[in-house]
Amino acid sequence: MKKNLLVLAFLVGLLTCCKSEDAPIKPVKPTDPGSINKEYMSRAETTFANIFKYYWSDKVRMMFGSYPNTLGTPQEPSSPDYDSHAFLWGLGSVVSAFNAIVQNTDNVDFRMTYESRLKETLLKYYNTTKEPMCFGCFVNPHDQRLYDDAIWVGIDLADLYSKTKDSWYLDYAKSVWNFVLSGKDDELGGGVYWDENAKDSKNTCSNAPAVVLALKLYQITNDAAYLENGKDIYKWTKSKLQDPSDYLYWDCIKTSGKIETSKFSYNSGQMLQAAVLLYNATGEEQYLTDAKLLAEACYNYFFENFISNSSGEQFRILKDGSRWFNAIMVRGFLELNKVESNGTYMIAIRKSVDHAWKYTRDAETGLFFKQFSGNDITDNPGDILAQGAMVELFAKLAVN
């Protein structure tokens, strides 16, 4: 019965998306709901329009994963089963960008311009051949599914439901959660795997956002099961993957017990956001203490002193690396800033994105290069992840 209902929802969503006529793709000015930073929101919407200009394929209704695209539009295969189109991870960054703008404006024109396209292309990734049904890394019939890739999308869908009350978003967010639960077992004492097929590691990137998704769904439904699962996964991740020497989080633990000790900003940043959400839900001070210790650790490790080659200005900047990793980390700082404001962190984040806008964009396309510093002028815009990340940063900072 459950499978039949989800298949029906899938078909209804697909028909709805396909019947909608596309609105013209163009930048649109945000409304002004109070104290919004109109310059930041304009940057977000301008970059979002550029994503659709340079990455969207109208031929197969999907995003390319990189720019310049491997093939030009005239040579592009008519089938979406084509490796140059974005994997779910890359598409997810565009969904996050869309979500960030929708959350922080009441701009109906923006939502109408892009929403049907994003719903339509998301459905291409929804794998209905495996139980529980959920988004795969690429379009059917590819069946590889990574828990973290699906969770990132699930978080945005939950947020979009909270803002729009469109049940389409909540239905698919819940299906992501069911998929998460299928990857949680007692191996290593708990936690969620990273890869559905391999199941040879449990990663911070599949567990920390699982906590965030659980708390988002708890906020929507008030179902205590989400809260309890969130608390359980948080406790497991902290016990298995936090470095006690500096509070940051390692990458993963193998089923053999070996820990991969690399440290990435998105892992620690998601645990930072998770801690604040748990504090908000429970009022337990330990979660807030965890968050503050982790925020300071992230600031010390993932930012650095910087002198701009372009302006000569000195400030703390987000270290070069994945812009998307850093955008995910900033989610944690912004969540904490709602509870306890910290000008030091926020100044460094704003300085980083302001510098990026001025000095790390391609003059012709307006797309962002890969690095925050702008020191590598040979850097190509490339990965769609970096573009979605910058939209998210500007849209969220517009109201923080």
N, C-alpha and C positions, 0 to 999 in steps of 0.2 A: 504493500500500500504506500509506504513512504517513498519507495523508488518511483512509483507511478506518479505521485504528486510532484516530485522534483522534476521528472521528465516533462510533465505538463507545464510546470513553471518555466522550464527551459524553452519549450516551444512557444509559449505565450510571449515570453520576453523577446525571443528571436523575431517573431512576427511583428511585435510592436516596434522593435528597432528598425526592421527592414521597411516598414510602412511609413516611418517618419521621413519627411522630406528634410534634406540637409539644409540647415541655415548656412548662409555664406560664412566662410572662415575669415575673420577679421578681428583686430584688436578692438575691445570695447571698454569704455571707461567705467570704473566701478562707481557704485553709489557711495554716499558718504554717511554711513551709520555711526555718527558720533566722532570718536577720536581717531579714526583710521588715518594712517599715513598714506596719503594719496600717491606720493611719489613711489613708495615701495610697491603699492598695489599696481600701479601703472607698469612698473618694471616686471612684475609677475605676469600680468596679462599680455604684455608685449612679447615676453619670452615664450609664453604658452602658445601664442599665435605662431611664433617662429617654429615651434616644435611641429605643429600641424603643417606648416608650409614646407618644411624640409624633411620630415620623417614620415608623414602620413601617406599611405598608398591608397588612392581612391579606387584603384583597379581591383584590389582584393580586400579592401576595407580593413587594413592592418597597418601597424607601424613598422618602419624599418628599424633595425637595431643600432645603426650607426650612420654618420654622415661624414664624407660623401657616401652615398649608397653604392653597394657593390655593382648594381646594374641600374641603368637609367630607366625611367618609366616605360619607354617604348619596348624595351627588351624584357621587361619584368614578366615572369611566368604568371599565367592567369590563376594558377593554384596557390592557395595560401601555404601549402606544404613546401616551404622554401626557406632555406636556412638564413637568408639575409633579413628576413623579417624578425622582429623583436621576440625574444623569449619573454615569458611571463614576468620575469624580474624587471626587464626594461619597460614593458608596458605598465607594470605596477607603479613605476616612478611617475608616469604620466597621470595615472589615476590619483596618486598622492598629490600631484600638483593641482589637478582639477579639484580634489577634495579641499585642499588648503584655500583655494580661492572661494569656493562655494561656502565654506565654513565662515569666512571672514568678510563676506559682502552679501547683500541681498540683490545681487545683480542678476535679474531674471534673463536678460539677453545673453549673458555669458553662459549660463546653464543650458539654455535652449540651443545655443550654437554648437555645443560639444557633447552634451550628455548622450544623445542617441548613438553617436559614433562610438563612444567608449563602451556603452552597454553592448552594442553589436559586436565589437571586436573581442570583448571579454568572453562573450558566449562561445566564440570560436575555440577558446582554450578550455572550456568546461568539459571535462572528460566524463561521459555518461556510461562508459563501458566497465568501470570498476567501482566497487563498493568500499567505503562510502564515496559517492560522486563528489568531485571537486575539480578545481582548476589544475591543469597540467602545465608542465614547463613550456610546451608548445602546443599547436593545435592538434586535434584528433587526426589520424589515429595514433599519434605519439602518446606513449603511456607513462613516460617518466614524470614523476611528481615529487617535488621537494616540499617538505613541510614549511620551511621558512618562506619560500616564494609565494605559496598560497596564503600564509598568515599575513604577509604585508598587505596583500589585496584585501583580506578579510577585515583588517583594522580600518582601512579606508571605507569599506562598505558599511561597517557599523557606524562610523562617523557620519557618512552621508545619509544613513537612515535617521540618525538623531537630528540632523538639520532639516531634511526634506520630508520625513515621514513616509517616504516611498517604500512600501513593503518589499519591492524587488530587491533592494539593497539588504534588508534584514534577512530575507530568505537565503540569499547566497552567503552572507556573513555566517549564518548558523551552519550552513553546509560546510564551510571552512572549519568551523569549530568541531564538527563531527569528524572531519578528516584528522584534525589534530589529535583528538582522543584515540583514534585508531593507531596513532604512532606513539602512544604513551603506554609504557608497561613497567614491570618491576625489575628489568635488567638494569644493573648498576644502582638499584634502589629507587628507580623512578625516572622521570624526565621523558622528553620527546625526542625521537630520532630526527635526523636531518633528511635522509633519503629513504623514501618508502621502499624502494627495491633492495638497496644494499643493507640498510639497518646495521651499519658497523660503527656508527658514532652518534653521540648525542651532543649537540652543539649549542653554544650560547645563543646563536642566531635563530635557532628553532624554538628555544625555550623562553628566552626573555620576551620576544614579541607575543608568544602564546599567553604569557601573563597579561600583557597589555590588552590583547583581544578579549581574554576572559573578563577583565575588568570593564571593558567597554560594553560587552554584552550584559554584564551584571547591572551596569548603570541603566541600560535600556529596559531590561526585563525584571530586575529585582529578584532574579532567580538565584538563590543562595548557592546552588551547585557551581555556578560560574565563579563566584567568589572563593569557594573552598578549593576548587581546582587551581585557581590563580595563586592562592596562598601556598598550595602544595608544590606547584612547579617553581615558584619563586624560592621557596626554602631549599628545594633540591638543587637548583642552579647555583644558589649562593654557597651551599655546602660543598659542591663538587667542582665549581669552575671559577670561584673568586680567588684571586691571589691575596693571601692574608697580609703580604708585605706592603701592598700599596692600594688595596681595595678594588683594583681593576679586574677585568674578567678575561680569562683565557678563551681560546677559540673553541675547543671541544675536548671531550673525553671519549676515547675509543672504547669499544666493548671489551677490549683486552685490559682496560684500566689505564692505558697510557694517555697522558694529557698533552695535547698540542698547545704550547704556551704562547703562541702568537697573540698579540693584543690589538684589536681593531676598535675604532671609535664607536661603531654602531652597536657592538655588543655591550659595552659598558653603558652607552647612552640609553639603550633600551631597558637595562636593569635600573638605571636612574629613573626613567619614566615609570617603570613598573612599581618601584618603591613609593613614589609619590602617589600614584593611583591607589595603592594599597593603604597608604596613610589616610587618604581621603575617604576610602570606603570603611576603614576600621577605626580610625582615630588612634591607632597604636603608635606611640612615639618612636619605637625602634625603627619603623619604616622610614620616618622622617630623618632620623639619625643616619640610617644607611644612605639615604639620598644625599644628604649634605656632605658626608665623607666621600662619596663617590663623585659628586660634582667637583669637589676640590681636586680629587685625583685626576679626573678627566681634564680639568683646566691645566693642571701642571704637566700632564703627559701629552695631550693632543693639541695644545697650543704652543707657540714659540714666539720669542722676541723677534721682531722683523723691522727691517728698514727698507722702505719701498724704493726700488731703483727708479721708479717713475716720478715720485713726488718728494722723496727724501724723508717722508714722515716715518716716525718710529712708533710702533704699537705691537700688541700681542695679536697674532693671527692664527687661524686654524692651519695646522700643518698641511703641507701638500700630501695628497693621497686621494682617495676616492671622495669626490664631492658628495656622493650619495651617502657614504658611510657617515660623513660629517653632518649631513642634514638630519640623518636619523639620530645622531647624538644630540643635536640641538633640540630635538623634540623633548629630550629629558630635561635640558636646561630650562626650556620654556615652561614645562610642567611644574618644575620646582619654583620658578619665578612667580607663578600664580599664588604660591603658598608663602614663600619668603623671597622677596625681591633681592637681587644681587646685581648692583651696577657694574661691578668688575667683569663678571661673565658677560653681561649683555653688551657692554661697550666693546669687548673683544669680538663678539659675534658680529655686531653691526659694522665695526671697522673692517672685518674680513669680507663681508658681502659688499660693502661700499667700494672697497678696493677692487673686488672682483668685477663689479659693474663698470668701473672706470677703465680698468687696465687688462682685463683677461677675457675680452670678447673679440670675436672675429669682426672686423670692420664691415665686411660685405654682408654677412648673414645675421649678425647679432647673436650668434650662438656662442656659448661659453667654452673656453679652452678647459683642459682637464684640471689645471692647478689653480689654487687660490693666489699664489704668489705672483704669477705672471712672469716669472723669471725665464721660462722656457718659451720663447716666441715661436719655435717651430712646432709647438703642440697643436694637434688638430682638434677641432670640436669633438668629433668621434662619437663616443658612447651616449646613447639617449639618456642613460642614468644621470649624467651630469646636468643635463638640461632640466629634467624633471626636478632634480634636487634644488636647483637655483630658484625655480618657480616657487617651490614649497617654502624655501627660506624667506624670500621676499614677502610672500603672502602672509606667512605667520608672523613675521616681524612687523608687518604693517599694523598689527593690533596688539603688540606686546612691547 
